[in-house]
Amino acid sequence: MNVPFRVNNCSIESTLDVVGEKWTFLVLREAFSGVRRFADMQSNTGAPRQVLSARLTRLVDEGLLRKVPYREPGQRQRDEYRLTEKGRDLYPLLVALMHWGDKYLTGEEGPPVLLSHRGCGALVEQHFRCAEGHEVGGPGEVTPLPGAARKTA
């Protein structure tokens, strides 16, 4: 992506400031899989308690997750963590990371998880298209243009 100008408010950099840590992606993976409770997230990710707590707090503060109180009989009230629209919008990014890992990091045995469409059972694929519906094959087919919020050096 050859940008003919320096962008000081890069959306990629800003996004990585929010989600660019391993534990954050693993928490989001669990949330996309329907895991909502702290103990289940900790068990599934192996995250240290303090790290998981910090990541969940950050994701709530950034508006990607929201807390929903619940109470098991005889227990104190706790919070579940549910994806917001802002959080759900990251799903294609996580699927892209998974597909990249499947292609370049798995062995001969293949990917550990496949995603299928609940409606028909076909495997999920991702496609990159322009607003007119044309398939975009890669960065050589894209021209960066200045956006409305562009700030240059």
N, C-alpha and C positions, 0 to 999 in steps of 0.2 A: 504494500500500500504506500505508494510514493505521494506523500502529501506535500504540495508545493509551498506550504507555509507551516510554521510552528504553532501548534495548538496548545494553549496553556490550560485549558479546561477540558482535557481529553476524557471522553466518556468511558473508555476502557480503563484508564487509570482510576477514575472515580468508582467504577464498579468493583475493581480489584481491592480498593480501600475497604469496601463493605464485605465482599465475599471471598477474597483472595487467600484464605487460609485453609489448610487441609481439613481441620476439624469443622469449619463452617460448611464445607461441601458435604462432609459426611453427615452432619446434622440435617442438611437439606435433603440428602438422599433418603434418610430415614423418614423425614416428614412427607416426602413424595410417595413413600411406600406405606403411608398411613400410620406410622408410629407417632404417638402424641405425648407420651409420658416420659419424664426425665429418666426414671430407672430403666425403661426399655431402650431409650436412646443411648444411655451409658453402656448398657449391656451389649447392644448391637455394634456400637462404634469402638468401644474400649477406651473412650476418652476419659482422662482423669476428671474427677468431680468438679474441681475448680475451673478447669478449661471448658467443660461442657456448660457449666453455669454462666461463664463469661460469654461464650458464643451465643447461647440462648438469649441472654440479656441484650446483646448487640443486635441480634436478628429481630427481637421485639422492638428495640429502640429505633431501628431502621425501617420498621414497618413491613418486614417480610414474614414475620410470625406474629400471632396475637395469642395472649393468654386467655384461657377459658377455665374458670374454676370448676373443680369437681370434688366430691367427697365419697370415699369408700365407707361403708357402714363401720362405725366404731373408730374411724380415723379422723385426723385433722384435714381441713380443706387444703387441697393442693391445686396446681395449675397444669392443664394440658396445653400443648403448643400446637396451634393450627396455622396452616399457610393462609396468607392473605392473597389478594389478587397480585400484588407486587411480588410476593414470593412465588406464586404459581407461574408467573411470567418467566421465571428462571428455568423452568422445566426443560425447554429446548436446549439450553446451555448445558445442563447436566447430561442430557441424552447425547449431545455432541461429544462431550468429554468421554462418556462411556464408550461410544462408537469408536472414537480415536484410540482409546485404550484397547478395545477389542481388536482393532486392526494392527496396532504396533506393539502391544505389550503382552498379549496372550501367547501361549505356546501353541504347539500343534493341536492340542486338545480343543482349542477354540474358546469362545467367550464363556464366562461363568454364568451369565444371565442373558436371556433374550427377552425382548419386549414385544408383546403381540397386542393387536387391536382387539378390545373386548367385543366389538360389534361383529367382526368377521373372522378373527383368529389369525389374520395375516401379520407377518412381522412388521414392526414399525421401522420406517426409513425416514431420513431427513433429506429435504431438497432445498436448495438455495435458489430463489427466484427474484426477479425484479418485479416492480409494481405492475408491469404489463404481462407477467406470467412467463417470461422467458427464463429458461434454466441458466444459471450463472455457474460456470465451470471453475472459477477460481479468481484470485486477486488480479490476474491479468485482464479480466473482463470487467473490472470495476474502476470507476474514476471518482476519487474523492473530491467533493465540492464543499465550499464553505457553507456552514450552517448558520442559522440565525443567531445562535449564541456564541459564535466563534470569537475567541480572544487570541490575538497573536502576540508574539514576543516583540 
